[in-house]
Each structure stands twice: as C-alpha cells, then as structure tokens.
Amino acid sequence: MDSFFSEFLASQNVNHYQSLTHFAVDAMGTLVALLSVMLTLVSLQGVTCHGVQPLSRIAIHKTVLALDSHASIKATPSVLGVNGQNKEWVVLEYSVSNPLTDDWIGVFSPGNFSESSCLPENPRTFPPFLCTAPIKYQYASYSSPHYKDTGKGSLKLQLINQRSDFSFALFSGGIFSPKLVAVSNIVAFANPNAPVYPRLAQGKIWNEMTVTWTSGYGINEAEPFVEWGPKGGQQRRSPAGTLTFDRSSMCGAPARTVGWRDPGFIHTSFLKELWPNKLYTYKLGHRFLNGTYIWNQMYQFKSSPYPGQNSIQRVVIFGDMGKDEADGSNEYNQFQPGALNTTNQLINDLKDIDIVFHIGDICYANGYISQWDQFTSQIEPIASTIPYMLASGNHERDWPGTGSFYGNMDSGGECGVLVQNMFYVPTENKDKFWYSTDYGMFRFCIADTEHDWREGTEQYNFIEHCLASVDRQKQPWLIFLAHRVLGYSSDSSYADEGSFAEPMGRESLQKLWQKYKVDIAIFGHVHNYERTCPIYQNICTNNEKRFYKGGLNGTIHVAAGGAGASLSDFTPIQTKWSIFRDYDHGFVKLTAFDHSNLLFEYKKSSDGKVYDSFRISRDYRDILACTVDSCPSMTLAS
C-alpha cells in the first residue's frame, strides 16, 4: 500500500506551500481518515429537524477504500486569494476508469486529516477516530453530461477563506455504497488567517455600533482593532476583544464530534459616541508583535438616528433564511432554496435599508460548524454595511438538558454557543437571548422563544419592561419580534395542534401587547408569509385591511419565516383573522416616514416586488386613546 500511495501522490500536482514528502504523509492520513469519517458518522444519532443534512443521506457504514491508480482528481488554482479575495472559484478536473452516474465529489477542510487530534469519546472502539466531516458535495456528472461515457469531467466549486486548506475526494458507488477512489492536491488561500466577514450590530446605547469579525490570529500573535472615523474625516482606532471556544463547549453530536471545526478567533470592537445619521468608514486591522500590520478592505456604515429623531427609517425583518451554495453543491439537501434570492435582493436594495432583523434559524448549521463561516461570507455585503440584528431560534439553541424551553435536538449540539459568539447582540446575558434596541422612531422588543416567556419568568418581566418603558410620543412605532409564533398563524403544523400558534404562546403575552399597544408582532419559524387583522383574543379589532387611520385597537401579527428555508403549507381552514397568505419566499419591510405615518410591505425574494402592504396613519392622541384592556384606572373625583 505504501508504494501505491507514493506512486499515487507523485502523480498529483500538489505542494504550493509544503514539501511533497510532507504532503505524502498528510495525504496518507487523509485517505485513512476519510474512511474513518464514514465509519464514525454512521454511529451518530440523527437530529430530527426541518430538512436533512446531506451527510446523513450517505450510507457511510458501507464505505470502502478503493483507490484506483487510473483515477485522478486535480484542483486549480492551488493558491487562492492572491489579490486579497476571500471567495474564489476552483476548477476540478477528474477522470476514472469505470464511471457511473452517481459518482460524487466531497469537499474536505482541513484538507489534511489527522486521527491524533480526535477525541477518545467518539463512539468507536477501534482506531482511527475521526473528528472532521466534509463541508459539501456534488455529483461528478453535475456539469459534465458525458461523464458516464468518457469517465472524464470538470466541476467548478466556490470556496471561501475559512482559516484552513481544502482537498477534494472522488467517490464511486453513489451515496448508498460509496467507494473512495481518488484524492486531490491541497488548495489554500494565500493568507488563511486574514480578518474576514465583518458584521455590524447596534450596541447597548443608540450612539454605539459594534463590529464583529473572524480571523486566525489569537491575541498572543496580533492585536485586533478597528480603524474608523467620519467619512473623509480624522480616523481613530478602537481595540477589539477576542473570543473563541473549543469542542468541549458543544453539547452533543455532531457539533462535538464529526461536525466540529475550529472556529478561529472572533473579535468585537465597540465604536462609541457616534453622531446620529452620519456616514462613517472603517477597516479591520491586526498589529503583530513585530510592529507590522495586516488590514482588511475599507467599509462604510451610517450611524443610527437619535431615539425619536424624525427622518425616514427603513427596516427589513425576516426569519429562517439559512444559506445556500452559489455553485449548486449539496450543502444542506437544498433545504434553503430561497436563501440566495433573499440575500441578493437585500444586496440590491441596500441603499434603501437601514437595519436588518433576522429573527431566528440563522444558517441551519445544525452542528456542522463550517456552515457559520459560509453564512457570514454570504451576508457580508449586507452585514458589513448596516446593522444585522438577530433573534435566537430552535436551530441555534435547542438541545436536551441544557436549559432550553424545548427539549429537542434541533441545534445539532450547538446549544446556542455559535450564535452567541459569531454575532454580537446587546443582551445582558448571552444565553438569555432577549433584548431591546431603539432605531429612531422605532422601539424593538426581541424575545427569545427558546426560553420560557410565560408570566412570572425573568423573560416575561423583561418583555413588560421593554414595552412599558418606551416614550410613544418620541417612538410611536412599537414592534415585537420573536422566532416561534407566539401570536397567530395558519400554518398547518399549528392548525393541526388546534392552537394556531405556539402552544401557550398567547396566553401570557397578549395582555401585554394589548396593554402597551404594540403595533406589529412579527415571527419566523413557519416558512411562509401571513398577515392578520389587528387582533386581540381571537377577535379582529379593526375591519380595515389596507389603510389604518387612528388607533388599531389591537396588534397586527405577521409570520415572516419564508426568507429561504423550504416552504411549509397552510391549513385549508379559513380563519376570520387571516387577511393575506403567501406560500413563497420573501421578507418584510417597514418604512417610518415620520411620527404619524408607517408603511408595511411584504416583498417576494424572487423579484423584490411588493405583494402585500398596508399603511398606518395616526397622531399621538390616537396612541393614548383607550381601548379594551389598555386603559389605566381613572378617578371620578373632580
């Protein structure tokens, strides 16, 4: 076998940055480890959730090592990002002596697997243990229709800078009886440790913006900072804090086992004392101990308006977007077919958007850590320019025995660690993912449906305080956001339960929404769009559908979980409170023109056109006016 490996490796064009001898040893470990991943993965219990992770579709326990001296796979170029790019296309050229239509190619990173770094707790009693899963895969005939006849093919795949190198493995036998036939040369970015994928978020006060990014540099190697200032003005530097986490922070498989991938280092800097509605520029930097620097490109953002400031303010809200691959590869069984459409539509509309709220089910990594890097790369054009605010969903937090309100396995063992570290949110406690944030004339109260929200809980007290503490004369537009539907939904899953919402969802909260006159409550979780009438206790409080003048007398509930994930059906039951339903991918946009006029729009991700809308026009006295269960006590004394 050793002589075969030597001949096999000698035929590969490898080694753009390491010796052929070193690669031969590494590739030997890679091939053995690839077989081990198949054996290890089969023992893992699958996570029951929306969609299917592609790795779980492969009959991994049947995989055999079948290296073919006549088979080959070569990737070019071998060095990526020579001009500073963090996303590039790789061309694969491959051939095999006995081609079949179900041959497939897996992408692995790191490209060099080593059983020595795997945990002994993996559920196998024989070596080698494996600790890394493929990132994605594609069929060999995907872009080569004559592959079955010629045994030759080519494929273009897109890679992003993820702090490590890559290799590509060719399998025959399909996904049910896979046989490892050939492994490619190593491909890597010129600087895999470069600072990448900045994401903005509002701080805990209105005039603070936070910048979070990822790199391969720890604080013992380089000091992270942001250089920033008014566009065209004097620049300053703000230091960044650095965090990371290890495999022991994960709560279960696959995040703790084959889905684990080193997250690198996550840096967050706080840009403070910003002037309202002002354009700023910034760039990410790291200062090495020898005094040299590495920089990212220049970005810009507009600071938030002062709370109550009268200016046009535009907000986009959606849930359950996930990520999708531009190269068509099977990274999540095509479960998020609308993700790229939504992302691209937001990028196209970016000049008319001020802030984004992604209300749960962020990237559906489900324990495969590499997907978080790929998601931050996908949204970089958005998140590097405007605040990208999050709510926590079941696919980020839920895991048995970890304090989540639901005891399912939807997070794939992440138990909230990834979302809490990869993004900044202005919470008091990262695991208690509820917070409030102000944007000009808006007050947003963001709940965490994966923790108990019922009356008497800590979160219930937060929600009431958030709703009660806003000055409606300055901030008339009060918006409640959460992942699971705590209000109203005609989704078939909720209708089958008879609750038309999350069980227990409305019981405690509807009296708060009514008491504090919440205008709109927006939820994700159900993968469709629906809008209700203004409603309280299952009764429409206003019969208007398009133009609301004066008080609403209730709260309008919206399901906006159709941003990318596979769509979910509506019940055939026609409820009186459901005004508009759409079985398609889309997102919601709110535009506050002033303190008296708000425009609500629902846009499809496919074309960006408006398919549902309404307006609210009112004065401050309309907010103060009494309605059912919203009036303070009055005295009859003169």
C-alpha positions in Angstrom: 0.0 0.0 0.0 2.9 2.4 0.8 4.4 2.1 -2.7 0.9 2.6 -4.2 0.5 5.8 -2.2 3.9 7.0 -3.3 3.0 6.5 -7.0 -0.5 8.0 -6.4 0.9 11.1 -4.7 3.7 11.6 -7.2 1.1 11.9 -10.0 -0.6 14.8 -8.3 0.3 18.4 -8.7 0.4 19.2 -5.1 2.6 21.4 -2.9 2.3 25.1 -3.4 3.4 25.7 0.1 4.7 22.4 1.6 7.1 19.7 0.5 5.9 16.7 -1.5 7.2 14.4 1.3 5.1 16.2 3.9 2.1 16.1 1.6 2.5 12.3 1.1 2.4 11.7 4.8 -0.6 14.1 5.1 -2.5 12.6 2.2 -2.0 9.1 3.6 -3.6 10.3 6.8 -6.3 12.0 4.8 -7.3 8.9 2.9 -7.4 6.8 6.1 -9.3 9.4 7.9 -11.8 9.8 5.1 -12.7 6.2 5.5 -12.9 6.7 9.3 -15.4 9.6 8.9 -17.7 7.4 7.1 -17.5 4.8 9.9 -17.8 7.3 12.7 -20.7 9.3 11.2 -22.9 6.2 10.9 -23.0 5.8 14.7 -24.3 9.3 15.4 -27.9 9.8 16.1 -29.5 12.0 13.5 -31.1 15.3 14.6 -34.8 15.5 13.9 -35.4 18.8 12.3 -36.6 20.5 9.1 -34.7 19.1 6.2 -31.9 16.5 6.1 -28.2 17.1 6.4 -26.7 15.7 3.3 -24.1 13.6 5.2 -26.9 11.7 6.8 -28.1 10.6 3.4 -24.9 8.8 2.7 -24.7 5.1 3.7 -21.4 5.8 5.4 -21.1 2.4 7.1 -20.8 0.8 3.6 -17.8 3.0 2.5 -14.7 1.1 1.4 -11.3 2.2 0.4 -11.0 1.6 -3.4 -8.1 3.7 -4.6 -7.7 3.5 -8.4 -4.3 4.1 -9.9 -6.1 5.1 -13.1 -8.3 7.6 -11.4 -7.3 11.2 -10.6 -8.7 14.5 -9.5 -6.9 17.8 -9.7 -7.9 21.2 -8.4 -6.7 24.6 -9.8 -5.6 27.1 -8.8 -3.8 25.7 -5.8 -3.3 29.1 -4.2 -6.4 31.4 -3.8 -6.8 35.0 -2.8 -3.5 36.2 -4.1 -5.1 39.7 -4.5 -6.8 39.7 -1.1 -10.1 37.9 -2.2 -11.9 35.8 0.4 -14.1 34.0 -2.0 -12.9 32.2 -5.2 -13.8 29.5 -7.7 -11.8 26.3 -8.0 -11.9 24.1 -11.1 -11.8 20.4 -10.6 -10.6 18.1 -13.4 -11.1 14.4 -12.8 -11.1 11.0 -14.5 -12.0 7.5 -13.6 -11.8 4.1 -15.4 -15.3 2.9 -14.6 -17.6 6.0 -14.4 -21.1 5.8 -13.0 -23.8 8.5 -13.0 -23.8 8.5 -9.2 -20.1 9.2 -8.7 -19.7 12.2 -6.4 -17.0 14.6 -5.1 -16.7 15.6 -1.4 -15.0 18.8 -0.2 -13.0 18.5 3.0 -11.4 21.1 5.1 -8.9 21.0 6.7 -7.5 19.1 3.7 -5.1 17.1 5.9 -7.0 14.9 8.4 -5.2 13.6 11.5 -6.6 11.0 13.8 -4.3 12.2 16.5 -6.4 15.2 17.2 -9.7 13.3 17.6 -11.5 12.9 20.9 -11.4 9.4 22.5 -15.1 9.9 23.4 -16.2 9.3 19.8 -18.4 6.2 19.8 -16.0 3.8 18.2 -13.9 1.0 19.8 -11.3 0.7 17.0 -8.9 3.3 15.6 -8.6 5.6 13.9 -11.1 8.1 15.4 -12.2 10.9 13.1 -13.2 14.4 14.0 -14.0 16.3 10.8 -16.9 15.9 8.3 -17.0 17.1 4.6 -18.2 20.6 4.0 -20.3 19.8 1.0 -20.5 17.5 -2.0 -21.6 17.4 -5.7 -22.1 14.7 -8.3 -19.3 14.2 -10.8 -21.7 14.5 -13.7 -23.3 17.7 -12.5 -21.7 19.9 -15.2 -20.3 17.1 -17.3 -23.2 15.3 -19.1 -20.9 12.9 -21.0 -19.0 11.8 -17.8 -20.8 8.4 -17.9 -19.4 7.7 -21.4 -16.0 9.3 -21.1 -15.0 8.9 -17.5 -13.8 12.5 -17.6 -15.4 15.5 -16.0 -14.9 19.0 -14.7 -16.6 20.9 -11.9 -16.5 24.5 -10.6 -16.8 24.9 -6.9 -16.7 28.1 -4.8 -14.5 28.2 -1.7 -14.4 30.9 1.0 -11.5 31.7 3.3 -12.0 29.6 6.4 -8.6 29.6 8.1 -7.6 26.3 6.6 -6.8 24.4 3.4 -9.0 22.1 1.3 -8.9 18.8 -0.5 -11.4 17.1 -2.8 -12.2 13.4 -2.8 -13.8 11.4 -5.6 -16.2 8.6 -4.7 -17.8 5.9 -6.8 -20.7 3.7 -5.8 -23.1 6.5 -5.2 -24.2 7.7 -1.7 -25.5 4.3 -0.7 -22.4 2.2 -1.4 -19.6 4.8 -1.6 -16.0 3.8 -2.5 -13.1 6.3 -2.1 -11.3 6.4 -5.5 -9.0 9.4 -5.5 -8.0 12.5 -3.5 -6.9 15.8 -5.0 -4.0 18.1 -4.3 -4.2 20.6 -1.5 -5.8 24.0 -2.2 -5.4 27.0 0.2 -5.9 30.8 0.4 -2.7 32.8 0.4 -3.5 34.1 3.9 -5.9 31.7 5.5 -5.8 33.7 8.8 -6.9 37.0 7.3 -9.6 39.1 9.1 -12.8 38.4 7.3 -16.6 38.9 7.1 -17.3 41.9 9.3 -20.9 42.1 10.8 -22.3 45.2 12.3 -24.8 45.4 15.2 -26.2 48.1 17.3 -24.6 48.4 20.8 -26.5 48.8 24.1 -27.0 52.5 23.5 -28.2 54.3 20.4 -24.8 56.0 19.5 -22.7 52.9 19.6 -22.0 50.5 16.7 -20.2 47.1 17.2 -18.1 45.4 14.6 -17.5 41.6 14.8 -15.3 39.6 12.5 -13.3 36.4 12.3 -9.6 35.7 11.9 -7.0 33.1 12.5 -5.0 35.4 14.8 -5.0 34.9 18.6 -4.1 37.8 20.9 -0.7 36.2 21.6 0.1 36.7 17.9 -1.6 40.0 16.9 -3.7 42.8 18.5 -7.1 43.3 16.8 -8.6 46.7 16.3 -10.8 48.8 14.0 -9.6 52.0 12.4 -12.6 54.2 11.8 -14.0 57.8 11.6 -16.3 60.1 9.8 -16.1 59.6 6.0 -13.3 61.9 4.8 -12.5 62.9 8.4 -10.0 62.0 11.0 -9.6 58.3 11.8 -9.1 56.7 15.2 -8.5 53.2 16.4 -10.7 51.2 18.8 -9.4 47.9 20.3 -11.3 44.7 19.9 -12.0 41.9 22.4 -11.2 38.4 21.3 -13.1 35.2 22.0 -13.1 31.6 20.8 -14.4 28.3 22.0 -13.4 24.7 21.8 -15.1 21.3 21.2 -15.9 20.9 24.9 -18.2 23.9 24.7 -20.5 21.9 22.4 -23.4 19.9 24.0 -23.5 16.9 21.7 -23.1 15.4 18.3 -22.5 16.3 15.6 -21.2 19.6 16.9 -19.0 17.9 19.4 -17.8 15.1 17.1 -17.7 15.0 13.3 -19.3 18.4 12.8 -16.7 20.2 14.8 -14.4 22.6 13.1 -12.1 25.1 14.7 -13.9 28.5 14.7 -10.8 30.5 14.7 -10.9 33.8 16.7 -13.9 36.1 16.9 -13.2 39.8 17.5 -15.6 42.5 18.5 -14.9 46.3 18.7 -17.2 49.0 20.0 -17.4 52.2 18.1 -18.7 54.8 20.5 -20.1 58.4 20.7 -21.3 58.4 17.1 -23.1 61.4 15.6 -26.6 60.5 14.5 -27.3 59.6 10.9 -23.7 60.2 9.9 -21.6 58.2 7.4 -18.5 56.5 8.8 -15.8 54.4 7.2 -13.9 51.6 8.9 -11.4 48.8 8.3 -10.3 45.8 10.3 -6.7 45.6 11.4 -4.3 43.4 13.3 -0.9 44.6 14.7 1.7 41.9 15.0 4.2 41.7 17.8 7.0 42.8 15.4 5.1 46.0 14.7 3.8 45.1 11.2 0.1 45.2 10.3 -2.5 43.3 8.2 -5.6 45.1 7.0 -8.9 44.3 5.5 -10.6 46.5 2.9 -12.4 49.7 3.7 -16.1 49.6 4.6 -18.7 52.2 5.5 -21.9 52.5 7.5 -24.4 55.1 8.6 -24.9 55.6 12.3 -28.3 55.2 13.9 -30.6 58.2 14.3 -31.2 59.6 17.8 -34.2 57.9 19.5 -37.3 59.9 18.4 -35.4 61.6 15.5 -37.8 62.4 12.7 -36.3 61.0 9.5 -37.1 58.3 7.0 -36.2 55.0 8.6 -36.3 51.6 6.8 -36.3 48.3 8.5 -36.2 44.8 7.0 -37.4 41.8 9.0 -37.4 38.0 8.2 -36.7 34.6 9.7 -35.4 31.2 8.7 -33.2 32.3 5.8 -30.3 29.9 6.1 -27.5 29.7 3.5 -27.3 28.3 0.0 -24.3 27.5 -2.3 -23.8 29.5 -5.4 -22.1 26.5 -7.0 -25.2 24.3 -6.6 -23.4 21.8 -4.3 -25.4 19.8 -1.8 -24.5 21.6 1.4 -27.9 21.1 3.1 -30.1 19.0 0.8 -31.3 22.1 -1.0 -33.3 22.9 2.2 -32.8 26.7 1.8 -33.6 27.3 -1.9 -34.6 30.9 -1.4 -31.6 32.0 0.7 -29.6 33.3 -2.1 -32.5 35.1 -3.7 -33.3 36.9 -0.4 -29.6 37.7 0.2 -29.2 39.1 -3.4 -32.4 41.0 -3.2 -31.3 42.7 0.0 -27.9 43.5 -1.5 -29.6 45.1 -4.5 -31.9 47.2 -2.2 -29.2 48.0 0.3 -29.3 51.8 -0.3 -32.9 51.7 0.8 -32.4 49.6 4.0 -31.1 51.0 7.3 -31.2 47.9 9.6 -32.0 44.2 9.3 -33.5 41.8 11.9 -33.0 38.1 11.2 -35.4 36.5 13.7 -34.0 33.0 14.3 -33.0 29.9 12.4 -29.9 31.7 11.1 -27.9 29.3 8.9 -29.2 25.8 9.8 -25.7 24.6 10.6 -27.2 22.0 12.9 -23.9 21.2 14.4 -21.7 21.5 11.3 -19.6 24.4 12.4 -18.1 25.3 9.0 -21.5 26.5 7.9 -21.3 29.5 10.1 -18.3 30.8 8.2 -20.1 30.2 5.0 -23.1 32.1 6.2 -21.1 35.1 7.4 -19.5 35.2 4.0 -22.9 35.1 2.3 -24.3 38.1 4.2 -21.0 40.1 4.3 -22.2 42.7 1.7 -25.2 43.4 4.0 -23.8 42.9 7.5 -20.7 44.9 6.8 -22.8 48.0 5.8 -25.9 48.0 8.0 -26.6 46.5 11.5 -27.6 42.8 11.2 -29.6 42.0 14.4 -30.6 38.5 15.4 -33.1 36.6 17.4 -32.4 33.0 18.6 -34.3 30.1 17.1 -34.7 26.4 17.7 -31.9 25.6 15.2 -29.5 27.7 17.2 -30.4 26.8 20.8 -32.4 23.7 21.4 -30.7 20.7 23.0 -31.9 18.3 25.7 -30.9 19.0 29.2 -29.3 22.4 28.5 -32.0 24.8 29.8 -33.8 25.4 26.6 -37.6 25.6 26.8 -37.9 22.9 24.2 -36.0 19.6 24.7 -35.5 18.7 21.1 -32.1 18.3 19.2 -32.6 21.0 16.5 -29.3 22.7 17.2 -27.2 19.6 16.4 -25.4 20.0 19.7 -24.6 23.7 19.3 -26.8 24.7 22.2 -26.6 28.4 21.4 -22.8 28.7 21.5 -22.3 29.5 17.9 -24.9 32.2 17.6 -23.8 33.8 20.9 -20.2 34.0 19.7 -20.4 34.6 16.0 -22.6 37.7 16.3 -23.0 40.5 18.8 -26.4 41.3 20.3 -27.0 43.8 23.1 -28.2 41.3 25.6 -27.4 41.4 29.3 -26.6 37.6 29.3 -25.7 35.9 26.0 -27.6 32.7 26.8 -30.7 34.8 27.6 -31.2 36.0 24.1 -33.7 38.7 24.7 -33.0 42.5 24.3 -34.4 45.8 23.3 -33.0 48.2 20.7 -34.1 51.6 19.5 -33.8 52.9 16.0 -35.0 56.4 15.6 -38.8 56.4 15.9 -38.9 52.6 16.4 -38.6 50.6 19.6 -38.0 46.8 19.1 -38.5 44.3 21.8 -36.9 41.0 20.8 -37.9 37.9 22.7 -36.2 34.5 23.0 -38.8 31.8 22.3 -36.3 29.0 23.2 -36.5 30.2 26.9 -39.7 30.4 29.0 -41.6 33.6 28.3 -44.7 32.9 30.5 -45.9 35.2 33.2 -43.7 35.2 36.3 -40.5 34.4 34.4 -37.5 36.6 34.0 -38.1 37.0 30.3 -41.8 38.0 30.9 -40.6 40.8 33.2 -38.1 41.9 30.5 -40.8 42.0 27.9 -43.1 44.1 30.0 -40.4 46.5 30.9 -39.3 46.9 27.2 -42.9 47.6 26.2 -43.7 49.9 29.2 -40.5 52.0 29.1 -40.8 53.4 25.6 -41.8 57.1 25.2 -44.5 56.7 22.5 -44.6 60.4 21.8 -41.0 60.1 20.6 -41.0 56.5 19.4 -44.6 55.8 18.3 -43.8 52.6 16.4 -43.6 49.7 18.9 -42.6 46.3 17.3 -42.4 42.9 19.0 -40.1 40.3 17.4 -39.6 36.6 18.2 -38.8 33.3 16.4 -41.6 30.9 17.1 -45.1 32.2 16.5 -46.4 33.4 19.9 -49.4 35.2 18.2 -51.4 33.8 15.3 -50.5 31.6 12.3 -52.5 29.4 9.9 -49.5 27.2 9.3 -50.7 23.5 9.0 -48.4 22.4 11.9 -50.1 24.9 14.3 -53.6 24.3 12.9 -53.1 20.5 13.5 -52.4 21.3 17.1 -55.5 23.4 17.3 -53.6 26.3 18.8 -52.9 28.3 15.5 -49.7 29.4 17.3 -47.1 28.0 19.6 -49.0 26.3 22.5 -49.1 28.7 25.4 -47.8 31.4 23.2 -50.6 34.0 23.5 -51.8 33.1 27.0 -49.5 35.4 28.9 -48.3 37.8 26.2 -51.4 39.0 24.5 -52.5 41.1 27.5 -49.0 42.8 27.4 -49.4 43.5 23.7 -52.8 45.0 24.3 -52.0 46.9 27.4 -48.9 48.6 25.8 -50.5 48.9 22.3 -47.9 47.0 20.3 -48.4 47.9 16.7 -47.0 44.8 15.0 -45.7 41.4 16.2 -43.5 39.6 13.7 -42.4 36.0 13.9 -40.5 33.3 12.0 -40.4 29.5 12.4 -43.2 28.8 9.9 -41.8 29.0 6.4 -44.4 31.2 4.7 -45.9 34.7 4.9 -49.2 35.6 6.6 -50.7 38.8 8.0 -53.6 39.1 10.4 -56.1 41.9 11.1 -55.4 44.0 14.3 -56.5 41.4 16.8 -57.0 40.7 20.5 -58.2 37.5 22.0 -59.1 36.0 18.6 -61.3 38.9 17.6 -60.4 41.4 14.9 -60.4 44.9 16.5 -60.4 46.8 13.2 -62.0 45.7 9.9 -59.8 47.8 7.7 -57.2 45.8 5.6 -55.0 48.4 3.8 -55.2 51.8 5.4 -55.4 52.1 9.2 -56.3 55.6 10.3 -56.3 56.3 14.1 -55.9 53.6 16.7 -55.5 49.9 15.7 -57.2 48.7 19.0 -55.2 45.5 18.7 -51.9 44.1 17.3 -51.3 43.1 13.7 -49.5 39.7 13.7 -47.2 38.7 10.9 -45.4 35.4 10.1 -42.3 36.2 8.1 -40.4 32.9 8.2 -40.2 32.4 4.5 -36.8 34.0 3.8 -35.1 30.9 2.5 -35.9 27.5 4.1 -38.2 25.0 2.4 -41.7 26.3 2.5 -44.4 25.0 4.8 -48.1 24.5 4.0 -51.1 26.5 5.3 -54.1 24.8 6.7 -57.2 24.7 4.4 -59.2 26.2 7.3 -60.1 29.8 6.6 -59.9 31.8 9.8 -61.6 35.2 10.1 -58.4 36.9 11.3 -56.1 35.9 8.4 -56.0 38.7 5.8 -53.2 37.6 3.5 -51.2 34.4 3.0 -48.4 33.6 0.6 -46.6 30.3 0.0 -43.4 31.7 -1.2 -40.0 33.1 -0.1 -40.0 36.8 1.0 -39.3 39.4 3.6 -41.0 42.3 5.4 -40.0 46.0 5.2 -41.2 48.7 7.5 -40.8 52.4 6.5 -41.4 55.1 9.1 -41.9 58.4 7.2 -42.5 60.4 10.4 -44.1 60.0 13.8 -47.6 59.6 12.2 -47.1 57.5 9.1 -45.8 54.0 8.7 -45.7 51.8 5.5 -45.6 48.0 5.8 -44.6 45.9 2.7 -44.1 42.2 2.0 -41.7 41.6 -0.9 -41.0 38.3 -2.7 -37.4 37.3 -2.8 -37.6 36.2 -6.4 -38.3 39.7 -7.9 -38.3 42.2 -5.0 -41.8 43.3 -5.9 -44.4 44.2 -3.2 -47.2 41.7 -2.9 -48.9 42.8 0.3 -48.9 46.2 2.1 -50.7 48.4 4.4 -50.3 51.9 5.9 -50.9 53.3 9.4 -51.7 57.0 9.8 -52.3 58.4 13.3 -51.4 61.0 15.8 -50.0 60.7 19.3 -53.5 61.2 20.8 -54.6 58.0 18.9 -51.9 56.1 20.8 -53.1 57.5 24.1 -56.7 56.7 23.4 -58.3 53.9 25.5 -59.2 50.6 24.0 -60.2 47.2 25.5 -57.8 46.2 28.4 -55.4 49.1 27.7 -56.8 52.0 29.8 -55.3 53.0 33.1 -57.5 53.4 36.1 -59.4 56.7 36.3 -60.9 58.6 39.2 -64.4 60.2 39.1 -63.3 62.9 41.5 -63.4 66.4 40.1 
